[in-house]
Amino acid sequence: MKSVQDQEAHAIHEMQALLVNHAEEVARRDLLTTHEGSNVQLARLLSNALWDAPLAPFLAAARGIDFSHCLPLKKHEGTFPAPMSSRQSQECLRQQGTRVRALPQFAALHTRLLGAMRGSEVVKIRMHDLHGITLYSSDPSQVGTDPSGDPGWTRAAREGQPASDLSSRDNRDVITSHWPLVDPRTDKPVAVFEVQSDVTAHLNQLQKTWADVRLTAANNQTRLEQQTQDNRDLVQRSEQMHLMMLAGLLVLVYAVLHSIVRRAQALIERQAQESDANKQHLAQSEKMTSLGQMVASVAHQLTTPLAFSKSNVFMAIQALDDMTPGIRGASRALERATASAGNTAASQPLELDTDSVRARLSQFPDELHMTQDMLGDVLMGLDQMNEMVDNLRSFSRRDRSRTAAVDLNTTLASVIYIAKAVISTKIRVVQKFSKLPRLVCHASQLNQVFLNLIMNAAQAIDGAGVVTVSTATDGQYIRITVEDTGRGIPDDVLPRIFDPYFTTKPAGAGTGLGLAIAQDIVTGHGGTLSVKTQVDIGTTFLIELPIPAGLPA
């Protein structure tokens, strides 16, 4: 408690000191602003009052004296003079200043300005040309000097704005103001007026005032410290009792918070588990919905080879049945011929209808070849049905927790095979696969993403069109692109396509979960799913999956 009170007292002390210092700075700034305004007004009054005589005549006469050759390394009439040292430049400027002071117009201007300064706070008036040379000064020895490095002159001459600063000179506080002198006939700057005012008395008064303020603040701080000490003594007498009560409350609060945290942690973990389970259920539901939409087409794909296989088997059986009488007749003829050949007592040769048997036997090779062709067609149909079943089994597997290193080209080919069974025959699916490294992933999950994108691409095409599925890699990412020539996605729909349950399909034709689940699956693999689209041109979905460093091809 003592430390807190000391800190509070120290903070209040610092705050008071800051306020006093800030107020003093504001007062000094206000003083500077006020005198700047006064100096500028004075300069304007003098320039307006003295313009016709003697100011304008003096400026005209002073312009006839050339100072430019006294400035080292400056161009003069397109040529460079010989390099001049700083000392030589100052001597040259002093000589030219002597010529300015010798002008009769200088004496007239000097008399008028000294008269205007008499009895005021103004201690010096100077006038500089736009190159920085002092043409006039109430201190004549400064005529011909070069104050072009002064920031006040620079702002007045270059920017056309008044500028002032406060400085100490010869034990006096002086405010120096620069103001651009404007020719009233052309309204253009012709020189820079400089007025220096003595504000020592004003600053002394300010310092006295703020000394009183600081003393008052110190007295207040003393009273505050005494009050703080009194409060500290009062608090100290009941500190032990408060500490005991606080300790008991802390123990109680800790027990309550500990219980709340444990319950909250258990709730969060349960919600996380339920969220993961819900995501899996939603993904599986979307997957089974897609499978449900494919049932009719897949049934057609299986029914066609099944029908012609059944027909061919029936025809093969019929052909075999047709060959049976001939085979039996030939067999009986051979038996009679064998029996007759073994009977030596027979006096008459055996009579056989050899032409009929020969004709019947000659048909057997063709019929057998035809039967083999029909059975071959049956095998081909069975292979087609087996391929369809294998692709469906690979796609619909629900084991989502297992990962394996797979070739995404192979899984994509399987998905495309299934998709072709569903989409319109007017839509052509083009594969552009590049060689890919094997990727450790949930192949079943990615199969669902690929199927969703291909089905969406086909559904975006009205009539004939092309869906192009491409793969590529740059060593860091595997890129799968699904591009269609469909109607594109409008600008007002595009920002919402990945929102769960958002769909533009008619009621009952879609759940609105396909792209949301696809994005979730791709993100779960550390990848990104992006889209580019143009209305009436088509849409391209891009999947980028990172390749772990050191993964073998």
Secondary structure, 3 states (H helix, E strand, C coil): CHHHHHHHHHHHHHHHHHHHHHHHHHHHHHHHHHHHHHHHHHHHHHHHHHHHHHHHHHHHHHHCCCCHHHCCCCCECCECCCCCCHHHHHHHHHHHHHHHHCCHHHHHHHHHHHHHHCCCCEEEEEEECCCCCEEEECCHHHCCCCCCCCHHHHHHHHHCCCEEEEEEECCEEEEEEEEEEEECCCCEEEEEEEEEEECHHHHHHHHHHHHHHHHHHHHHHHHHHHHHHHHHHHHHHCHHHHHHHHHHHHHHHHHHHHHHHHHHHHHHHHHHHHHHHHHHHHHHHHHHHHHHHHHHHHHHHHHHHHHHHHHHHHHHHHHHHHHHHHHHHHHHHHHHHHHHHHCCCCCCCCCCCHHHHHHHHHHHHHHHHHHHHHHHHHHHHHHHHHHHHHHHHHHHCCCCCCCEEECHHHHHHHHHHHHHCCCCCCEEEEEECCCCCCEEECHHHHHHHHHHHHHHHHHCCCCCEEEEEEEEECCCEEEEEEEECCCCCCCCCHHHCCCCCCCCCCCCCCCCCHHHHHHHHHHHCCCEEEEEEECCCEEEEEEEEECCCCCCC
